[in-house]
Structures are given as C-alpha cells and as structure tokens.
C-alpha cells in the first residue's frame, strides 16, 4: 500500500463494466490501496445480469461512485458514450474493469496531467497497449509523442493505433472533438471507428513506453473476458498482406484527400 496521497481533483475516473463485479471491486480497491482520490468516479454498466448489477450497486454504496445503467445491452460504444456524458471534470482517466493499476501509476498520472495542462493541443496520454507503438519521438519522463505518416504505405499497420481504448487520460471534451463512439457495432468496429476518427481529426497523443510497469490486465476463470476477438484477420501470410495494403490505401485516400 502506498503511503503518499494522490488527489486528482481535476480528473474523473471512468470505468466501463459488464457482468464482472469482482473485477470492478478489485480495480477500485487497488486505486484505494494506492491512495488515489479522484474528483469523481463514474461506472458505466452495459446492462449486467441482475445478480451482478446488485453487486455493483453494493459496491456503489461502499465506494461512492456515480452509476450509469441501461435497460438493454447496447455494446461498448454506447457504454463509453453514456459514461463520458456523465463526466463533469476537465480530464477523464478511462479504464475498463479488468485492468489493475500498479504502484508506479500514480506518479505517471501526475506527470500526464502536467503535460495536458502545459499543452492545450494534447488530446490523450496512453498508459497501456499490447505492443509498443512503432513511431515514437521522445518527449520526457518515459513518455513519447506518437507520430503518424499517412504517406508511408509500406509502414507497419500498427501505426494506425495512435488511439485505443486501453487505459488512458484524455480531455473530457474528447467526444466533441472526435465524435462519439460508433454504436450498434461489435467491439472491434467501435474501437476501429474511433481510432480512424482520431487520425482524421489529427489527434495528438503521448505514449508511455514502459507500459507494462503501469497496468496489468487480469481475467480470472470466475470472471473471464466478455470480449470475443474476430480472428478472421489471421488468415495466413498472403491474406495478411492484402488486408494490410487495403487498410493503407483505404485510409490514405480518405486522410489525404478528404
């Protein structure tokens, strides 16, 4: 447990949740153990089953967060949108319920807030990813500026992921600048749509290179991931090349000639 107190009064912690109250409690407890206090905590629930929602409501009484629910499951896009609509602070720390912050995170969040305050053009600071973003320019304190070159057709497809819904700090006006998350589509299409909007509107973001130092993503047998990835992209070497080139051409045409 941390002995230093961190008061992030200007930050809303936004957590999206679906049928995993044990994971939600673990996340909230870890922030408490790290002595992190936020201006507000918003939990956006995507119509969890009744027993799970009851547990979430018990957690609300214990931790004192704002709970936003819906009578019908509407997918990740809607869950993020309605949660962001409920936020009242200038900055939003977005974390899904299956992540766990590590001891190094509070200090890095402090630094990220300072960067956002110093640079009005900075839209997002990312704290986690499945792999390192391929085009980075050192910025300071372990953070790097993410760079995108639309003309580099033969560059890695990973360059498109300047934005993702993994843990990050963003301005609460994010949806006003980049549009709302696509709704009524699967998780991958919702995230992909926002990623493309971020690029088209020339978003600016930082990436913490040692991201494994800040968060763990944890799924248990009792509460497994509720996200089923579309594995059709793993169709072999040739199909992978075709998909890669198609993605570049399609995006570059809309990005360069919009």
HUSUL-V68639 format. One record per backbone hydrogen bond with DSSP energy under -0.5 kcal/mol. CO is the residue of the C=O (numbers start at 0). NH is the residue of the N-H. If there is no record, write none. Layout:
# HUSUL-V68639
co=CO nh=NH
co=CO nh=NH
This chain:
# HUSUL-V68639
co=4 nh=6
co=5 nh=7
co=5 nh=36
co=6 nh=8
co=7 nh=10
co=7 nh=38
co=9 nh=90
co=10 nh=12
co=10 nh=38
co=10 nh=39
co=11 nh=13
co=11 nh=92
co=12 nh=14
co=12 nh=41
co=13 nh=94
co=14 nh=43
co=15 nh=96
co=16 nh=45
co=19 nh=23
co=20 nh=24
co=21 nh=25
co=22 nh=26
co=23 nh=27
co=24 nh=28
co=25 nh=29
co=26 nh=30
co=27 nh=31
co=28 nh=32
co=29 nh=33
co=30 nh=35
co=31 nh=34
co=32 nh=1
co=34 nh=5
co=34 nh=36
co=36 nh=7
co=39 nh=12
co=40 nh=65
co=41 nh=14
co=41 nh=43
co=42 nh=44
co=42 nh=67
co=43 nh=16
co=44 nh=46
co=48 nh=52
co=49 nh=53
co=50 nh=54
co=51 nh=55
co=52 nh=56
co=53 nh=57
co=54 nh=58
co=55 nh=59
co=56 nh=60
co=57 nh=61
co=58 nh=62
co=59 nh=63
co=65 nh=42
co=65 nh=67
co=66 nh=68
co=67 nh=44
co=73 nh=77
co=73 nh=183
co=74 nh=78
co=75 nh=79
co=76 nh=80
co=77 nh=81
co=78 nh=82
co=79 nh=83
co=80 nh=84
co=81 nh=85
co=82 nh=85
co=82 nh=86
co=83 nh=86
co=89 nh=171
co=90 nh=11
co=91 nh=93
co=91 nh=169
co=92 nh=13
co=92 nh=94
co=93 nh=167
co=94 nh=15
co=95 nh=98
co=97 nh=217
co=99 nh=215
co=101 nh=104
co=103 nh=107
co=104 nh=108
co=105 nh=109
co=106 nh=110
co=107 nh=111
co=108 nh=112
co=109 nh=113
co=110 nh=114
co=111 nh=115
co=112 nh=116
co=113 nh=117
co=114 nh=118
co=117 nh=119
co=118 nh=121
co=122 nh=170
co=123 nh=205
co=124 nh=168
co=125 nh=207
co=133 nh=135
co=134 nh=146
co=136 nh=144
co=139 nh=142
co=141 nh=208
co=142 nh=138
co=142 nh=139
co=143 nh=206
co=144 nh=136
co=147 nh=149
co=148 nh=151
co=150 nh=152
co=151 nh=154
co=155 nh=158
co=156 nh=159
co=157 nh=160
co=159 nh=161
co=159 nh=162
co=166 nh=126
co=166 nh=127
co=167 nh=93
co=168 nh=124
co=169 nh=91
co=170 nh=173
co=172 nh=175
co=172 nh=176
co=173 nh=177
co=174 nh=178
co=185 nh=189
co=186 nh=190
co=187 nh=191
co=188 nh=192
co=189 nh=193
co=190 nh=194
co=191 nh=195
co=192 nh=196
co=193 nh=197
co=194 nh=198
co=195 nh=199
co=196 nh=200
co=197 nh=202
co=198 nh=201
co=203 nh=122
co=203 nh=123
co=204 nh=145
co=205 nh=125
co=206 nh=143
co=206 nh=208
co=208 nh=210
co=209 nh=212
co=210 nh=213
co=210 nh=214
co=212 nh=103
co=213 nh=101
co=215 nh=99
co=215 nh=217
co=220 nh=223
co=222 nh=219
co=225 nh=227
co=226 nh=228
co=228 nh=230
co=229 nh=232
co=230 nh=233
co=232 nh=234
co=235 nh=239
co=236 nh=240
co=237 nh=241
co=238 nh=242
co=239 nh=243
co=240 nh=244
co=241 nh=245
co=242 nh=246
co=243 nh=247
co=244 nh=248
co=245 nh=249
co=246 nh=250
co=247 nh=251
co=248 nh=252
co=249 nh=253
co=250 nh=254
co=251 nh=255
co=252 nh=256
